[in-house]
Amino acid sequence: MTNAKLGRQLFVQCPNEVGTLAKVSQVFAGHGINIHSMCTYEQQNKGYFWLITDNNSQGADELRKMGYTVQEQDVVMVDLENRPGSLAPIAKVLGDAQINIHTCYFTTPGSGGNVTCCFHTANNKKALDTLHQWTPAGAYAPGAAQRPQPGAGQQSGQKPQPGMQPKQTTKKVA
């Protein structure tokens, strides 16, 4: 079982102009709105943002005052360990369940700690239900009471890697 939860993101369409990110971040800062995660891109001379803030309602109001088009959308949010390979099993289980992922982006605390992966899918309820029912064999869920013990061949304190099996050796007897 994962710690997946439903959240809300702002999907913003605006003109693709130099300084747009500066304008948005300054308006948010001026109103005390903290940005938890953001993804931006440009396509066909338009700018797009996905944002999750500590106050999406006020953030949406401020962006609309700037003349931007804003939609609120559900997203599936999953906390993952900040290490190579943590996304792979989650993406696989969603793919195996035939759930189309429209967008995916992360927050990160910097060095160490967990990241939050934000998915906007064709069916967020199915994605959430799928992730709640799924537990990979031997997986460590962040926040769980106990972490699996390192396998043979690993140093103490080293995190188990996905799909890693203890090394087996065969000794030939003469």
C-alpha positions as CSV (number, residue, x, y, z in Angstrom):
1,M,0.0,0.0,0.0
2,T,1.3,3.5,-0.8
3,N,0.5,6.8,0.8
4,A,-1.2,8.1,-2.3
5,K,-3.7,10.9,-1.8
6,L,-5.8,13.2,-3.9
7,G,-4.7,16.8,-4.2
8,R,-5.4,19.9,-6.3
9,Q,-3.3,21.7,-8.8
10,L,-3.7,24.9,-10.8
11,F,-3.3,24.6,-14.5
12,V,-2.5,28.0,-15.9
13,Q,-2.4,29.3,-19.5
14,C,-0.8,32.6,-20.2
15,P,1.1,34.5,-22.9
16,N,4.6,33.3,-23.5
17,E,6.4,36.4,-22.6
18,V,9.9,37.1,-21.1
19,G,9.5,37.7,-17.4
20,T,6.2,35.8,-16.8
21,L,7.7,33.5,-14.2
22,A,9.1,36.6,-12.4
23,K,5.7,38.2,-12.4
24,V,3.9,35.1,-11.0
25,S,6.5,34.5,-8.3
26,Q,6.5,38.1,-7.2
27,V,2.7,38.3,-7.0
28,F,2.7,35.0,-5.0
29,A,5.4,36.2,-2.7
30,G,3.6,39.5,-2.1
31,H,0.5,37.7,-1.0
32,G,2.4,35.1,1.1
33,I,1.5,32.2,-1.2
34,N,4.1,29.4,-0.9
35,I,4.7,27.3,-4.1
36,H,5.0,23.6,-3.2
37,S,5.6,22.4,-6.7
38,M,5.7,23.9,-10.2
39,C,6.2,22.8,-13.8
40,T,6.2,25.2,-16.7
41,Y,6.6,24.9,-20.4
42,E,5.9,26.8,-23.7
43,Q,4.0,25.4,-26.6
44,Q,2.8,27.2,-29.8
45,N,3.7,30.6,-28.3
46,K,1.7,30.1,-25.1
47,G,3.0,29.6,-21.6
48,Y,1.7,26.9,-19.3
49,F,2.1,26.3,-15.5
50,W,1.1,23.5,-13.2
51,L,1.2,24.7,-9.6
52,I,0.5,23.4,-6.2
53,T,0.5,26.0,-3.5
54,D,-0.4,26.3,0.2
55,N,-3.4,28.4,-0.9
56,N,-4.6,27.4,-4.4
57,S,-7.8,29.4,-4.1
58,Q,-6.0,32.7,-3.5
59,G,-3.3,31.8,-6.0
60,A,-6.0,31.2,-8.7
61,D,-7.6,34.5,-7.9
62,E,-4.3,36.4,-8.3
63,L,-3.5,34.7,-11.6
64,R,-6.9,35.5,-13.0
65,K,-6.4,39.2,-12.0
66,M,-3.2,39.0,-14.2
67,G,-5.4,37.9,-17.1
68,Y,-4.4,34.3,-17.1
69,T,-6.7,31.3,-17.7
70,V,-6.8,29.1,-14.6
71,Q,-8.3,25.6,-14.1
72,E,-8.2,23.7,-10.8
73,Q,-7.6,19.9,-11.4
74,D,-7.3,16.9,-9.2
75,V,-3.9,15.2,-9.0
76,V,-2.7,12.0,-7.4
77,M,0.1,12.8,-5.0
78,V,2.5,10.0,-3.8
79,D,5.4,10.5,-1.4
80,L,8.5,8.6,-2.5
81,E,12.0,8.2,-1.2
82,N,14.5,10.6,-2.9
83,R,16.6,7.9,-4.5
84,P,17.1,6.3,-7.9
85,G,14.4,3.9,-8.8
86,S,11.6,5.0,-6.5
87,L,9.3,6.1,-9.3
88,A,9.7,3.0,-11.5
89,P,7.4,0.6,-9.6
90,I,4.7,3.3,-9.2
91,A,4.8,4.1,-12.9
92,K,4.7,0.4,-13.8
93,V,1.6,-0.4,-11.6
94,L,-0.3,2.5,-13.1
95,G,0.7,1.4,-16.6
96,D,-0.3,-2.2,-15.9
97,A,-3.7,-0.9,-14.7
98,Q,-4.0,0.9,-18.1
99,I,-4.0,4.4,-16.5
100,N,-2.8,7.1,-18.9
101,I,-0.6,9.6,-17.2
102,H,-1.2,13.1,-18.7
103,T,1.4,14.9,-16.6
104,C,3.9,14.0,-13.9
105,Y,6.2,16.3,-11.9
106,F,7.9,16.3,-8.5
107,T,8.7,18.4,-5.5
108,T,12.0,17.9,-3.8
109,P,13.4,18.9,-0.4
110,G,16.9,19.2,-1.9
111,S,19.3,16.6,-0.4
112,G,17.8,13.6,1.3
113,G,14.2,13.3,2.5
114,N,11.2,12.4,0.4
115,V,9.8,13.8,-2.8
116,T,6.2,14.2,-3.7
117,C,5.3,12.9,-7.2
118,C,2.2,14.6,-8.7
119,F,0.3,12.7,-11.4
120,H,-2.6,14.1,-13.4
121,T,-4.2,11.0,-15.1
122,A,-7.1,10.1,-17.4
123,N,-8.7,8.5,-14.3
124,N,-7.4,9.9,-11.0
125,K,-9.9,7.8,-8.9
126,K,-8.7,4.6,-10.5
127,A,-5.1,5.6,-10.1
128,L,-5.6,6.4,-6.4
129,D,-7.5,3.1,-5.8
130,T,-4.8,1.1,-7.7
131,L,-2.0,2.6,-5.6
132,H,-3.9,2.1,-2.3
133,Q,-4.3,-1.6,-3.2
134,W,-0.8,-2.2,-4.4
135,T,2.2,-3.2,-2.3
136,P,5.4,-4.2,-4.1
137,A,7.1,-7.3,-2.7
138,G,9.7,-6.2,-0.1
139,A,9.0,-2.5,-0.7
140,Y,9.5,0.1,1.9
141,A,6.6,2.6,2.1
142,P,7.8,6.0,3.5
143,G,6.3,6.5,6.9
144,A,6.0,2.7,7.6
145,A,6.9,1.5,11.0
146,Q,9.8,-0.6,10.0
147,R,12.2,-0.7,7.1
148,P,13.3,-4.0,5.5
149,Q,16.7,-5.3,6.6
150,P,19.6,-5.0,4.1
151,G,20.1,-8.1,2.1
152,A,23.3,-10.1,1.9
153,G,26.2,-8.2,0.2
154,Q,24.9,-4.8,1.4
155,Q,26.6,-2.7,3.9
156,S,24.6,-1.8,7.0
157,G,22.7,1.5,6.6
158,Q,22.5,1.1,2.8
159,K,19.0,1.3,1.4
160,P,17.7,-1.8,-0.5
161,Q,17.4,-1.1,-4.2
162,P,14.3,-2.2,-6.2
163,G,14.6,-5.7,-7.5
164,M,17.8,-6.3,-5.6
165,Q,18.2,-9.9,-4.5
166,P,20.7,-11.1,-2.0
167,K,23.8,-12.5,-3.7
168,Q,24.0,-16.2,-3.6
169,T,27.3,-18.0,-3.8
170,T,28.0,-21.5,-4.7
171,K,31.1,-23.2,-3.3
172,K,32.6,-26.1,-5.3
173,V,33.6,-29.1,-3.2
174,A,36.4,-31.2,-4.5
